[in-house]
Amino acid sequence: MSARARSLLVALGALAVLAVAALGLVLGARPLGPDEPVVRATEPPLTSTPAPTTPTPDPTEEPGPLADLHVVLDPGHNGGNAAAPAEINALVGDGRGGSKACNTVGSSTTSGYPEHAFTFDVAQRAREILVADGATVTLTREDDTGVGPCVDERGQAAQTAGADVLVSIHADGAADPAVRGYFAIVSEPPLNDAQAEPSRALAADLLAALGAAGFAPSSSYPGALSERADLGTLNWAERPAVLLELAEMRNPGEAALIESEEGRRRYAEAVAAGIREWAAGS
């Protein structure tokens, strides 16, 4: 045999030895017994990231019962009026061809709690209630530190805002402490259709709501309704409009309600209830 052939045989033998050694590493150092299972290598299980789920959208909220109603609430007077006599005494049109003062300071309880603070508090609370029912609510003033607005601007506020109704919130200041009770004022004679039956219907619903809330009707006005031709806030209105005197500020019992947070909450709830009832019937 040639030297080259012998070299090839040696190389093949070495490869065979290496192959046997590698097989031994795979099968282990000892042969398997007759009863031992053959363990086959398996691939690790595949892991997968779940496909993202599309969140279910929240169901659309049902619109509130007053969703189609736009209310203007007019909190009477303003906290800065007393310090601006020239501005509030300036004459503006009264809506009937005459003129009157832009605004007034308003009344107060005997302890000094002012009408402007009371009306602003009640208006804010009533707005919150009405908005919760879906209504749009505009206030004629957004703070209690300013001056005005004048009565002509207040009266035109509903049509300016494209609103459906105007409720001007006040408290009366009769000097006699025995006088008590709420009452509503409407424009008489009416200057347009809105000031006629629609305004009287609004007044009736507001008065009924105040009575249902446990407040006393006026001891001065039969039926708790007053008719006047001299109030610019009502004369300028082209939407149903009522000026609502919620209480007598000089009456001790009603002054206590006016000055209490609970009392103001009750007044606001009654105002909102009256507007809600009017909207349901209009």
C-alpha positions as CSV (number, residue, x, y, z in Angstrom):
1,M,0.0,0.0,0.0
2,S,1.3,3.3,-0.9
3,A,2.1,6.0,1.7
4,R,-0.7,8.2,0.3
5,A,-3.3,5.5,0.8
6,R,-2.2,4.9,4.3
7,S,-2.5,8.6,5.1
8,L,-6.1,8.6,3.8
9,L,-7.1,5.6,5.9
10,V,-5.6,7.3,9.1
11,A,-7.6,10.5,8.4
12,L,-10.9,8.5,7.9
13,G,-10.3,6.7,11.1
14,A,-9.8,9.9,13.0
15,L,-13.1,11.3,11.6
16,A,-14.9,8.2,12.7
17,V,-13.6,8.5,16.2
18,L,-14.7,12.1,16.4
19,A,-18.2,11.2,15.1
20,V,-18.6,8.5,17.8
21,A,-17.5,11.0,20.5
22,A,-20.1,13.6,19.4
23,L,-22.8,10.9,19.4
24,G,-21.9,10.1,23.0
25,L,-22.3,13.6,24.1
26,V,-25.8,13.7,22.6
27,L,-26.9,10.4,24.1
28,G,-25.2,10.9,27.4
29,A,-22.3,9.1,29.1
30,R,-24.2,5.8,29.5
31,P,-26.4,3.9,27.2
32,L,-30.2,4.1,27.8
33,G,-31.7,1.2,29.8
34,P,-34.4,-1.0,28.2
35,D,-37.3,0.8,30.1
36,E,-36.1,4.4,29.9
37,P,-38.0,6.6,27.5
38,V,-36.2,8.3,24.8
39,V,-36.2,12.0,25.5
40,R,-36.4,14.0,22.3
41,A,-35.3,17.6,22.1
42,T,-38.1,20.0,21.6
43,E,-38.2,23.6,20.6
44,P,-39.4,26.0,23.3
45,P,-43.0,26.9,22.9
46,L,-43.7,30.0,20.8
47,T,-44.9,33.0,22.7
48,S,-47.0,35.6,21.0
49,T,-48.3,39.0,22.0
50,P,-52.1,39.1,21.9
51,A,-53.5,41.4,19.3
52,P,-54.5,44.8,20.8
53,T,-58.2,45.0,21.3
54,T,-60.2,48.0,20.2
55,P,-61.7,49.6,23.3
56,T,-65.5,49.6,23.3
57,P,-66.6,53.2,23.1
58,D,-68.7,54.5,26.0
59,P,-72.3,54.7,25.1
60,T,-73.4,58.1,24.1
61,E,-75.0,59.9,27.1
62,E,-78.6,60.7,26.8
63,P,-79.2,64.4,26.5
64,G,-80.7,66.0,29.6
65,P,-84.4,67.0,29.7
66,L,-83.5,70.7,29.1
67,A,-81.0,70.1,26.3
68,D,-82.9,72.3,23.9
69,L,-83.4,75.2,26.4
70,H,-81.2,78.4,26.6
71,V,-81.9,80.4,29.8
72,V,-80.7,83.9,30.7
73,L,-80.6,84.4,34.4
74,D,-80.3,88.1,35.5
75,P,-78.9,88.5,39.1
76,G,-80.3,91.9,40.1
77,H,-77.9,94.8,40.8
78,N,-74.2,94.4,41.2
79,G,-71.5,94.7,44.0
80,G,-69.8,97.7,42.5
81,N,-72.9,99.9,41.9
82,A,-72.7,101.7,45.2
83,A,-69.2,103.0,44.4
84,A,-70.2,104.2,40.9
85,P,-73.1,106.6,41.3
86,A,-72.5,108.5,38.1
87,E,-72.6,105.3,36.0
88,I,-75.7,103.8,37.6
89,N,-77.6,107.0,37.6
90,A,-77.0,107.7,34.0
91,L,-80.2,107.6,32.0
92,V,-81.0,104.9,29.6
93,G,-84.2,104.1,27.6
94,D,-87.0,102.4,29.6
95,G,-88.3,100.5,26.6
96,R,-91.5,102.6,26.3
97,G,-90.0,105.8,24.9
98,G,-89.0,107.2,28.2
99,S,-85.9,107.0,30.3
100,K,-84.7,105.8,33.7
101,A,-81.6,105.2,35.7
102,C,-79.1,102.6,34.4
103,N,-79.4,100.5,37.5
104,T,-79.7,100.8,41.3
105,V,-77.8,99.6,44.4
106,G,-80.6,97.3,45.6
107,S,-81.8,96.5,49.1
108,S,-80.3,94.7,52.1
109,T,-81.3,92.8,55.2
110,T,-81.3,94.8,58.5
111,S,-78.0,93.1,59.3
112,G,-76.5,94.4,56.0
113,Y,-76.5,91.4,53.7
114,P,-77.0,93.0,50.3
115,E,-79.5,92.0,47.6
116,H,-76.8,91.9,44.9
117,A,-74.9,89.2,46.8
118,F,-78.1,87.2,47.4
119,T,-79.2,87.3,43.7
120,F,-75.8,86.4,42.4
121,D,-75.5,83.4,44.7
122,V,-79.0,82.1,43.8
123,A,-78.4,82.7,40.1
124,Q,-75.1,80.7,40.2
125,R,-76.8,77.8,42.1
126,A,-79.8,77.8,39.7
127,R,-77.4,77.8,36.7
128,E,-75.6,74.7,38.1
129,I,-78.9,72.8,38.5
130,L,-80.2,73.8,35.0
131,V,-76.9,72.9,33.3
132,A,-77.0,69.5,35.0
133,D,-80.4,69.1,33.2
134,G,-78.7,69.9,29.9
135,A,-79.7,73.5,29.6
136,T,-77.5,76.3,28.3
137,V,-77.5,79.1,30.9
138,T,-76.2,82.7,30.4
139,L,-75.8,85.1,33.3
140,T,-76.1,88.9,32.7
141,R,-73.1,89.3,35.0
142,E,-70.3,86.8,35.9
143,D,-69.2,88.4,39.1
144,D,-70.4,90.4,42.1
145,T,-67.9,93.2,42.0
146,G,-68.7,95.1,38.8
147,V,-71.1,97.9,37.8
148,G,-74.3,97.3,36.0
149,P,-75.2,96.2,33.4
150,C,-77.9,98.7,32.7
151,V,-81.6,97.7,32.7
152,D,-81.8,98.0,28.9
153,E,-78.9,95.6,28.4
154,R,-80.3,93.2,30.9
155,G,-83.7,93.3,29.2
156,Q,-82.3,92.6,25.8
157,A,-79.9,89.8,27.1
158,A,-82.1,86.9,26.0
159,Q,-82.5,88.0,22.4
160,T,-78.9,89.0,22.3
161,A,-77.8,85.6,23.4
162,G,-80.3,83.8,21.2
163,A,-81.9,82.4,24.4
164,D,-85.5,81.2,25.0
165,V,-86.3,82.9,28.3
166,L,-85.3,85.6,30.8
167,V,-85.6,85.3,34.6
168,S,-84.5,88.4,36.5
169,I,-83.7,87.4,40.2
170,H,-84.3,90.0,43.0
171,A,-85.5,90.3,46.6
172,D,-87.8,93.1,47.6
173,G,-87.0,95.8,50.2
174,A,-90.3,96.9,51.7
175,A,-89.7,99.0,54.8
176,D,-92.4,97.3,56.8
177,P,-90.9,94.2,58.4
178,A,-94.3,92.6,58.6
179,V,-94.5,92.4,54.8
180,R,-93.4,89.0,53.6
181,G,-93.4,86.7,50.6
182,Y,-92.4,86.1,47.0
183,F,-94.0,87.6,44.0
184,A,-93.5,87.9,40.2
185,I,-93.6,91.0,38.0
186,V,-94.6,91.0,34.4
187,S,-94.7,93.8,31.8
188,E,-98.2,95.4,31.5
189,P,-99.4,96.3,29.0
190,P,-97.2,93.9,26.9
191,L,-95.1,95.4,24.1
192,N,-94.9,92.2,22.1
193,D,-96.4,88.7,22.1
194,A,-93.6,87.3,24.3
195,Q,-94.4,89.7,27.1
196,A,-98.1,88.6,27.1
197,E,-99.3,85.0,27.7
198,P,-95.8,83.3,27.5
199,S,-94.5,85.6,30.3
200,R,-97.6,85.1,32.4
201,A,-97.2,81.3,32.0
202,L,-93.6,81.6,33.1
203,A,-94.6,83.6,36.1
204,A,-97.3,81.1,37.1
205,D,-94.8,78.2,36.9
206,L,-92.2,80.1,39.0
207,L,-94.7,81.1,41.6
208,A,-96.0,77.5,41.8
209,A,-92.5,76.1,42.3
210,L,-91.8,78.6,45.1
211,G,-95.0,77.6,46.8
212,A,-94.2,73.9,46.4
213,A,-90.8,74.5,48.0
214,G,-92.5,75.8,51.1
215,F,-92.0,79.5,50.7
216,A,-94.8,82.0,51.5
217,P,-96.5,84.0,48.8
218,S,-96.6,87.8,49.0
219,S,-98.8,89.4,51.6
220,S,-99.0,92.6,49.4
221,Y,-99.9,91.3,46.0
222,P,-103.0,89.1,45.4
223,G,-101.9,85.9,43.6
224,A,-98.3,87.0,44.2
225,L,-98.4,88.7,40.8
226,S,-97.5,92.4,40.1
227,E,-98.1,94.1,36.7
228,R,-95.9,97.1,35.9
229,A,-95.0,99.3,32.9
230,D,-91.9,101.0,34.3
231,L,-89.3,98.2,34.5
232,G,-86.8,98.5,31.7
233,T,-85.6,94.9,32.2
234,L,-89.1,93.6,31.3
235,N,-90.0,96.2,28.7
236,W,-86.9,95.5,26.5
237,A,-87.5,91.8,26.5
238,E,-88.5,90.0,23.3
239,R,-88.6,86.6,25.0
240,P,-90.8,85.4,27.8
241,A,-89.5,87.4,30.8
242,V,-90.3,87.6,34.5
243,L,-88.8,89.7,37.3
244,L,-88.9,87.5,40.4
245,E,-88.9,88.9,43.9
246,L,-88.0,85.9,45.9
247,A,-88.5,87.4,49.4
248,E,-88.7,90.5,51.6
249,M,-85.3,91.4,52.9
250,R,-86.6,93.3,55.9
251,N,-88.8,90.5,57.1
252,P,-86.8,88.8,59.9
253,G,-87.8,85.3,59.0
254,E,-87.1,85.7,55.3
255,A,-83.9,87.6,56.0
256,A,-82.7,84.5,57.9
257,L,-83.4,82.4,54.9
258,I,-81.7,84.8,52.5
259,E,-78.6,85.0,54.7
260,S,-78.3,81.2,55.0
261,E,-76.6,78.9,52.5
262,E,-79.4,76.4,52.9
263,G,-82.0,79.1,52.2
264,R,-80.2,80.2,49.1
265,R,-80.0,76.6,47.9
266,R,-83.7,76.2,48.3
267,Y,-84.5,79.4,46.4
268,A,-82.3,78.3,43.6
269,E,-83.9,74.9,43.4
270,A,-87.3,76.5,43.2
271,V,-86.2,78.8,40.5
272,A,-84.8,75.9,38.5
273,A,-87.9,73.9,39.1
274,G,-90.2,76.7,37.8
275,I,-88.1,77.1,34.6
276,R,-88.1,73.3,34.1
277,E,-91.9,73.2,34.4
278,W,-92.3,76.1,32.0
279,A,-90.1,74.5,29.5
280,A,-92.1,71.2,29.7
281,G,-95.3,73.1,28.9
282,S,-94.0,75.5,26.3
